[in-house]
Amino acid sequence: MTTTVDAIAARQRLVDDRHYRYRGCAPDPETPGMSAGDPDVPLDAWGPYTGDGPEAQKVRLDREKTALTICGRCPVLGLCRTYANTTTVEVDGSGRQIEHLVEPEGVLGGELALTRHRRLIARRHDTVTADTTTPVGDMVEARTPQRRELLLALAKETDPERVAALAGMDVRTANWHRSALVGMLGLDRDRATRDQLLAAAVENRLIPRSTRIRPDGPWPYAAAPTADGVRQRRIAPRRPVQLVLPALEDVPRRPRPAPVVRVVASRPRTPARAGNGPVQLRLVFLTPTTTAAARTPAPARGARRPATAPSTVLEPAA
């Protein structure tokens, strides 16, 4: 026994619309196998893959991206999306009702089949909030239990290996989920920091507002890892790159002080030339040790003067 829930009415409203014949996925009048929205795109771009063997990931992503782009300018996008998200309720032999999508495959209404299925699952568990400011499909994907555990682990730890271990996954999978969350929340993949990712997660109610977030320190971590999926980089604008050990990641670093250069004028001390000899200029490089010694008060008369490191003096030849 199978019953329909608004599916027939939604389909009829879509077909009866006066702009239905101008939809992007309609067959081209001159080339029936191509779409009316773009004569270079075949109609198979909206349907499920039916070729021999597995479809290459890059080919699938390019096909879906092209179909979604054409759907974005379709005149009946809203009606098509409504119909694509309608469901049927099937009653099995034991009397249990099982809800299914009317269109479980392909691209419809500017949405992937995976997005529609996740929305259906979210409706079952009542996890979709009505006051979100981002697309519902993206937030449903961000609210998976695995990504929530990752965000909670990221709030407690900063080292990528510790974050992955706390979330119960390997480093590569954790980095992949972090990059996906950055894109879902509309952040910059190159410049977004870990604090910005967690703040956006709190704002969109992916994690509770009471979550205690461990600070990054003077050099913030990047929200999205590097392209190799293993190393984690820091964002330190206008600062030198320093080696950060995992056990000393939060210890503040102090820059090494630069030597002080002074120009000293002096006259020769020989009796024959004293008083009327030429003035000589010399450069004196004061190291931090000699600078500290210069600030130390002189010892009392008769007391033994402590040994100090000699300063470096460069004098031109006479």
C-alpha positions as CSV (number, residue, x, y, z in Angstrom):
1,M,0.0,0.0,0.0
2,T,1.4,3.4,-1.0
3,T,0.0,6.8,-0.4
4,T,1.2,10.2,-1.8
5,V,1.6,13.3,0.3
6,D,1.1,16.5,-1.8
7,A,3.3,15.0,-4.5
8,I,0.7,15.0,-7.3
9,A,-0.5,18.5,-6.5
10,A,3.1,19.8,-6.4
11,R,3.9,18.2,-9.7
12,Q,0.7,19.6,-11.3
13,R,1.5,23.1,-10.2
14,L,5.0,22.8,-11.7
15,V,3.8,21.5,-15.0
16,D,0.9,24.0,-15.3
17,D,3.1,27.0,-14.8
18,R,3.4,29.2,-17.9
19,H,7.2,29.3,-17.6
20,Y,7.6,25.5,-17.3
21,R,8.5,25.1,-21.0
22,Y,11.4,27.7,-20.5
23,R,13.1,25.6,-17.7
24,G,16.8,25.1,-18.1
25,C,16.6,21.3,-18.1
26,A,14.1,21.2,-21.0
27,P,15.4,19.6,-24.2
28,D,16.7,22.0,-26.8
29,P,14.4,22.3,-29.8
30,E,17.2,22.0,-32.3
31,T,19.2,19.4,-30.4
32,P,16.9,17.2,-28.4
33,G,19.8,15.6,-26.4
34,M,21.0,18.9,-25.1
35,S,19.5,21.3,-22.6
36,A,17.6,24.5,-23.4
37,G,19.5,26.4,-20.8
38,D,22.8,25.7,-22.4
39,P,23.1,23.8,-25.7
40,D,26.6,22.6,-24.7
41,V,25.2,20.7,-21.7
42,P,23.6,17.3,-22.2
43,L,20.3,16.4,-20.4
44,D,22.2,13.6,-18.5
45,A,23.7,16.3,-16.3
46,W,20.6,16.4,-14.2
47,G,20.0,12.7,-13.9
48,P,21.8,9.9,-12.1
49,Y,24.9,8.4,-13.7
50,T,24.0,5.4,-15.8
51,G,27.4,4.7,-17.5
52,D,29.5,1.6,-17.3
53,G,31.8,1.5,-14.3
54,P,32.2,4.1,-11.6
55,E,32.1,7.8,-12.5
56,A,35.2,9.8,-11.9
57,Q,34.8,12.2,-9.0
58,K,36.0,15.3,-11.0
59,V,33.6,14.4,-13.8
60,R,30.7,14.1,-11.4
61,L,31.5,17.3,-9.6
62,D,31.8,19.2,-12.9
63,R,28.5,17.8,-14.1
64,E,26.7,18.6,-10.9
65,K,28.2,22.1,-10.8
66,T,27.0,22.8,-14.4
67,A,23.5,21.6,-13.6
68,L,23.2,23.7,-10.5
69,T,24.4,26.8,-12.3
70,I,21.7,26.4,-14.9
71,C,19.1,25.7,-12.2
72,G,20.0,28.9,-10.5
73,R,18.5,31.0,-13.4
74,C,15.5,28.7,-14.0
75,P,12.1,30.5,-14.0
76,V,10.4,27.7,-12.1
77,L,13.1,27.0,-9.6
78,G,10.8,27.4,-6.5
79,L,8.1,25.1,-7.8
80,C,10.6,22.5,-8.9
81,R,12.3,22.5,-5.5
82,T,8.9,22.1,-3.8
83,Y,8.1,19.1,-5.9
84,A,11.6,17.6,-5.5
85,N,11.2,17.6,-1.7
86,T,7.8,16.1,-1.5
87,T,7.6,12.6,-0.1
88,T,5.6,9.4,-0.3
89,V,4.7,7.3,2.7
90,E,4.9,3.5,2.1
91,V,3.2,1.1,4.6
92,D,5.0,-2.2,4.9
93,G,3.5,-5.5,5.9
94,S,4.0,-4.9,9.6
95,G,2.0,-1.6,9.4
96,R,5.1,0.6,9.8
97,Q,5.2,3.8,7.7
98,I,8.3,4.6,5.8
99,E,8.7,8.0,4.2
100,H,10.6,8.3,0.9
101,L,11.4,11.2,-1.5
102,V,9.4,11.4,-4.7
103,E,12.6,12.2,-6.7
104,P,15.4,10.4,-4.8
105,E,18.0,10.8,-7.5
106,G,19.4,13.5,-9.8
107,V,19.6,17.3,-9.5
108,L,16.2,19.0,-9.1
109,G,15.2,22.4,-7.9
110,G,18.9,23.5,-7.7
111,E,19.7,20.8,-5.1
112,L,21.6,17.6,-5.1
113,A,19.9,14.3,-4.2
114,L,22.2,14.1,-1.2
115,T,21.0,17.5,0.1
116,R,17.4,16.5,-0.2
117,H,18.0,13.2,1.6
118,R,19.8,14.9,4.4
119,R,16.9,17.4,4.7
120,L,14.5,14.6,5.0
121,I,16.5,13.0,7.7
122,A,16.7,16.3,9.5
123,R,13.0,16.7,9.4
124,R,12.6,13.3,11.0
125,H,14.8,14.2,13.9
126,D,13.6,17.8,14.2
127,T,17.1,19.3,13.9
128,V,16.4,22.0,11.4
129,T,15.9,25.4,13.0
130,A,13.7,28.0,11.2
131,D,15.8,31.1,12.3
132,T,19.0,30.2,10.5
133,T,20.5,32.8,8.2
134,T,22.3,30.3,5.9
135,P,20.8,27.9,3.4
136,V,19.0,25.0,5.2
137,G,20.8,22.4,3.1
138,D,24.2,23.6,4.1
139,M,23.3,23.8,7.8
140,V,21.9,20.3,7.7
141,E,25.2,19.1,6.4
142,A,27.1,21.0,9.1
143,R,24.9,19.6,11.9
144,T,26.0,16.0,11.4
145,P,27.1,14.3,14.7
146,Q,30.6,13.8,13.3
147,R,31.1,17.5,12.5
148,R,29.7,18.6,15.8
149,E,32.1,16.3,17.6
150,L,34.9,17.8,15.5
151,L,33.9,21.4,16.5
152,L,33.8,20.5,20.2
153,A,37.2,18.9,19.9
154,L,38.5,21.9,18.1
155,A,37.3,24.1,20.9
156,K,39.3,22.1,23.4
157,E,42.5,21.5,21.5
158,T,44.7,23.3,19.0
159,D,47.0,20.6,17.8
160,P,45.5,18.8,14.7
161,E,46.5,15.4,15.9
162,R,44.9,15.9,19.3
163,V,41.7,17.4,17.7
164,A,41.4,14.3,15.4
165,A,41.9,11.9,18.3
166,L,39.4,13.7,20.5
167,A,36.8,13.6,17.7
168,G,37.4,9.9,17.0
169,M,38.8,10.2,13.5
170,D,42.1,10.3,11.7
171,V,43.9,13.6,10.9
172,R,43.1,13.6,7.2
173,T,39.4,13.1,7.8
174,A,39.3,15.8,10.5
175,N,41.1,18.3,8.2
176,W,38.6,17.5,5.4
177,H,35.7,18.2,7.7
178,R,37.3,21.5,8.9
179,S,37.7,22.7,5.3
180,A,34.1,21.7,4.5
181,L,32.8,23.6,7.5
182,V,34.8,26.7,6.5
183,G,33.0,26.7,3.1
184,M,29.6,26.0,4.6
185,L,29.9,28.9,7.0
186,G,31.0,31.3,4.3
187,L,34.5,32.0,5.6
188,D,37.7,32.7,3.7
189,R,39.6,29.4,3.3
190,D,43.0,31.2,3.2
191,R,42.6,33.8,6.0
192,A,39.9,32.5,8.3
193,T,41.2,31.6,11.8
194,R,40.2,28.9,14.2
195,D,38.6,31.4,16.5
196,Q,36.5,32.7,13.6
197,L,35.3,29.2,12.6
198,L,34.3,28.5,16.2
199,A,32.5,31.8,16.6
200,A,30.6,31.2,13.4
201,A,29.7,27.7,14.6
202,V,28.3,29.2,17.9
203,E,26.4,31.9,16.0
204,N,24.8,29.2,13.8
205,R,24.0,27.0,16.8
206,L,26.3,24.2,15.7
207,I,27.8,24.1,19.2
208,P,26.3,25.5,22.4
209,R,27.1,29.1,23.4
210,S,28.4,27.8,26.7
211,T,31.2,25.9,25.0
212,R,34.6,26.9,26.5
213,I,37.0,27.7,23.7
214,R,40.8,27.4,24.3
215,P,42.6,30.5,22.9
216,D,45.1,30.2,20.1
217,G,47.7,32.5,21.6
218,P,49.7,35.3,19.9
219,W,49.8,33.4,16.6
220,P,46.3,32.2,15.6
221,Y,45.7,28.9,13.9
222,A,44.1,28.8,10.4
223,A,40.6,27.4,10.3
224,A,41.3,25.3,7.1
225,P,44.5,23.2,7.1
226,T,47.0,23.1,4.3
227,A,46.4,21.4,1.0
228,D,48.3,18.3,1.9
229,G,45.9,17.6,4.7
230,V,48.6,16.8,7.3
231,R,50.3,20.0,8.5
232,Q,48.5,22.8,10.3
233,R,49.6,26.3,9.6
234,R,49.5,29.5,11.6
235,I,48.4,32.9,10.5
236,A,51.0,35.5,11.5
237,P,50.8,38.6,9.3
238,R,54.0,40.7,9.1
239,R,55.8,38.4,11.5
240,P,58.7,36.1,10.9
241,V,58.0,32.4,10.5
242,Q,59.1,30.4,13.6
243,L,59.2,26.7,14.3
244,V,56.5,25.7,16.7
245,L,56.8,22.4,18.6
246,P,53.6,20.6,19.4
247,A,54.4,20.6,23.2
248,L,55.3,24.3,23.2
249,E,52.7,25.7,20.9
250,D,51.2,28.1,23.4
251,V,54.4,29.4,24.9
252,P,54.9,33.1,23.9
253,R,58.1,33.7,21.9
254,R,60.3,36.8,22.6
255,P,62.2,38.3,19.7
256,R,66.0,38.5,20.0
257,P,67.1,42.1,20.6
258,A,69.1,43.7,17.9
259,P,72.6,45.0,18.7
260,V,73.0,48.7,19.4
261,V,75.3,50.7,17.1
262,R,77.0,53.8,18.3
263,V,79.4,56.3,16.7
264,V,82.2,57.3,19.1
265,A,84.6,60.3,18.3
266,S,88.1,60.0,19.7
267,R,91.6,61.6,19.3
268,P,94.9,59.9,19.3
269,R,96.6,59.6,22.7
270,T,100.2,60.0,21.6
271,P,102.0,63.0,23.2
272,A,103.2,64.4,19.9
273,R,99.8,64.6,18.3
274,A,97.6,65.1,21.4
275,G,95.3,68.1,21.1
276,N,95.8,68.8,17.4
277,G,95.5,65.4,15.8
278,P,92.6,64.4,13.5
279,V,89.4,63.1,15.0
280,Q,88.8,59.4,14.4
281,L,85.4,57.9,14.2
282,R,84.7,54.3,15.2
283,L,81.6,52.1,15.3
284,V,81.0,50.3,18.5
285,F,78.5,47.3,18.4
286,L,77.0,46.8,21.8
287,T,75.7,43.3,22.5
288,P,72.9,42.8,25.0
289,T,75.6,41.8,27.5
290,T,77.6,45.0,27.1
291,T,74.4,47.1,27.1
292,A,73.4,45.6,30.4
293,A,76.9,46.2,31.8
294,A,76.7,49.9,30.7
295,R,73.6,50.3,32.9
296,T,75.3,48.6,35.9
297,P,76.7,51.2,38.4
298,A,80.5,51.5,38.6
299,P,82.1,49.6,41.6
300,A,83.6,51.6,44.5
301,R,87.2,52.8,44.4
302,G,89.5,50.0,45.3
303,A,87.0,47.3,44.7
304,R,87.7,44.6,42.2
305,R,86.0,45.2,38.9
306,P,84.1,42.1,37.5
307,A,85.2,40.7,34.2
308,T,83.0,41.6,31.3
309,A,83.0,40.5,27.7
310,P,84.9,42.8,25.4
311,S,82.8,44.8,22.9
312,T,83.5,44.7,19.2
313,V,85.2,47.8,17.9
314,L,85.9,48.7,14.3
315,E,88.4,51.5,13.7
316,P,89.7,52.8,10.4
317,A,93.4,52.7,9.7
318,A,95.4,55.9,10.6
